[in-house]
């Protein structure tokens, strides 16, 4: 699905808080001194409330995504996540935007990110593999666990890229957001956030080759993901907005369930 996180967050529970604060200040200054920091901040500000009052759909990467009727999404603003491009040979659907923050994903998917014209929102560490272009906005990953109503300065990754997309959707002004393919359930068990090496096939995502063939990925942190989802729900509802779970099946019950067609047509 989409619960891969940055190793930055994996470290927060074990580092001395004073050292953490000092390191965060230095990391922030280092980013702010780069020209791309200011360029991305300007681009992100231009997205603020650009879709005020509209609806959108976030496509997560669980196996259930293949059950969704993507033909319903024509004319609908959408966010694809991580390696959503692995769906492109199965459908003519293309997302409006793509978000990806996990370093392993950004490295593995760099060939696509370097050639697509789709607007991308990538963690700033992706610059090691993805060259800056007009359609790319780099996000600064903050360690403070909160929901960013304005993502132009920083964004908390929340242990799942879905949470990042929800913050982007809020920043852009969307009033109603639907999730599809958010199964919140993984075939491979193990310690949360542990980096592992993939096997021959991937049963946790919509494509068996999503994480396969010996590439690195991180096991999900479903509990912390639920904490993040709860924060997102509270911020949306506190602002008179709504997040719906339009996934077919799955185990995520934080958000109200709704049929995808009903979300689009209501």
N, C-alpha and C positions, 0 to 999 in steps of 0.2 A: 504494500500500500504506500504509505508516504511518511513513515515515522523516523527517517534517518536524520540524525542531528550532527551538529558540529562537535568535534573533539573539544572545543572551547568549553562547551557546557558540561561535558563529561568531567572536567577538571574542577568545577566550582565547589564540590562538596569536600574536597581534600586539601585545598590551598588555604593558608593563613589569610584571614580577611584583610589584614593591613597590607600584606604583600599583594593580594588580589586587587585591592583598590589602587595601589601604586602602579601595578602592571596595566590596569585598565586605563588609567590616565595616560600612560606612555603610549599604549596601543591606539588610543583615540587621537593623540597628537600626531603620531606617525601617519595615520590615515588622513587627518585633516591637512597635512602638509603636501599631500599628493594632488595634483591638478584634477585627477579623475574623481576625487572626493567632491570637489566643488561642482564639477560637471554633472555628476550623478545626482547631487542634491538639487540642482536646478531642474533636472529632468523630473525628479520625483515630485517636486513642488508643482510642476505643470500638470501632474496627474491628479492633484488634490481636487476632490469633488467634481471630477470630469464626468462622472456617471451618476450624479446626484439623483436619488429617487428611483433609480432603475433596478432591475433584477439581474442576477448573474448566476452562473453554475460553476462550481469548482470540481474538476475531474481528478479524483484521487486514483491511486494505481493498484487497487485490489483486484482480484480475479472477477469480482462482480461487475466491474466496469464493462466487461464484454456482454453483460446482460442488458445494459442500458441502450435505449433507442436514441442513438446520437442524431438521427434525422430530426428529432424534436428541437435540436439546438440551433437550427438555421435562424439567423437573425438575433440570436441570444449572445450576450457577452459572456465569455468563458475564460477560466484559468486552467491551463494544463500544468502538471507538476512533474518535476524531475525528468524522467525519460519518457514523457508522454509521446514523443516522436516515434517510439517503437510501435505505436498504434497506427501510424500513418499509412503503412502498406496494406492495412485492412479496411480503411475507410477514407473518404474524401474530406472528413471532418478535420478542421484545423482550429486550434484555440485562438482566442483573441490575444491572450497573454500567456507566458510561461514563467513559473517561479521555481528556482532551485537553489538550495543553500548548503547542501551537504558536500564537503570537499571531495569525497570519493565519487559521488555522482557527477560533480562538475568536471572532474578530471576525465572520467570515463566517457562522458557525453560531450566533451569539448569539440570534437569534429562537427557535430550538429550545431552546437551553439555558435561556432565560428562561421557558419554559412547561412543560417536562417535569417529571414527578415522579420520574423515574429518578434514583437517587443518582449524582451527578457528582463527578469528581475533576479539577479544572482548575488550570492554572498560575495563580498569584496575579495575574499581569498581566491575566487575563481580567476582573477586577473593573472594568476600564475599559468593558466592554460587557455584563457579566452581573451582575445584582444578587444579592447574597448571600441565600441562602435555607437552610432547614433541610436540604435534600437535597444541598447543595453543600459540598464540602470543598476548600479552596484549598491547593495545594501550593507550597512554597517551592523554587525551582530553585537548587540548589547548583552551584558550579563545580568542586568537588572530584570527580574521576572515581572513583567507587566505587559499590558496590551497597548501597543502603539497606535494611537488614533491618527497620528501624523508620522509616517515612516521616513520622512526626508532626512532626519538626523540619525536615527537608529531603529532597530527592530529586534525584539526578542524572538528567538527561533522556536521556543516552546516545545522542543523535543519532537516536533513534527512539522514538515513543510506545509501541511494543511493549515496550521496555525499562522504561518507566514502569509499564506494566500488570504486568509480571513482578515488579517491586518491590512493587506493591500486593498482588499475589497472595501473595507471600512474607509480607508484613506481616500479612495476614489469616489466615495459617496453612495455606494450601492445600498439600497434599503432592504432588499431581501436577497439572501444568498442560499443556494442549495448545494449540498454535497452529494456526489454520486461516486460509486466505487470506493467508498470509505468503509472497508470491511472491519477495521479495528480488530483484526485477528490474523495471526501469522502461523504458518505451518511449522517454522523452525523455532524451537524453544531455547532459552538460555538466559544468562544474566543480562539485564537491561543495559543497553548502550554498548555492549561488548562488540569489538571489531572482530569479525570472523571472515573466513575465506569461503566463497560460494562453492557449491557442488556443480554437478552437470546440469541440473534443472532447477528452476525457481518456481515453487508452488505458492508463493505468497504474493505474487504480482500478476498483472493481466497477461504478461508474456513470459513463457518459460525461460527465455534468455535474458530477462530483465537483470537479475544478478545471477550469473552462471559462468562456468568455465574458469573458476579460480580467481575471480575478482573480489576485492574487499568490500564489505558493507557492514552496517551496524545493526545489531538486534534491536528491536523496538523497546521503548519504554512506555508501555500502555498506560500505566498509572499516571506518570507525569504528563502524558498527552491528554489525559482526561482532565487534569488540573488546568492545563492550558485551554482546552475546549470550554471548560466552565467559565474561565475568565472571559473568553470571547463571547459566550452567550450572554453573560451579565452586562458587558459593555454594549453589545448590540441592543439588547432589550431595554437597557437604561436610556438609550437614545431613540427609542421607538422603532427600532429595526429588528430584523428577525433572521435567524439561521435555521434552515430545515435540513433534515437528513432524508434525501431522496434515494439513498442506496437501496438496492434490492437485496434484502437480507443483511448480513453483517451483525456485529455485536456492539455497535456504538449507539447508546441510548441517551446521550447528553442532550441531543437536540430533538425537537418534535419531528415525528415522521410525517412524510408527505409524498404523494406520487409526483414524479417529475413532470408529467403532463399537466397536473393540477397547478404546480408551482409556476409553470410557464404561462398557462392560460388564464389563471385567476387574476 
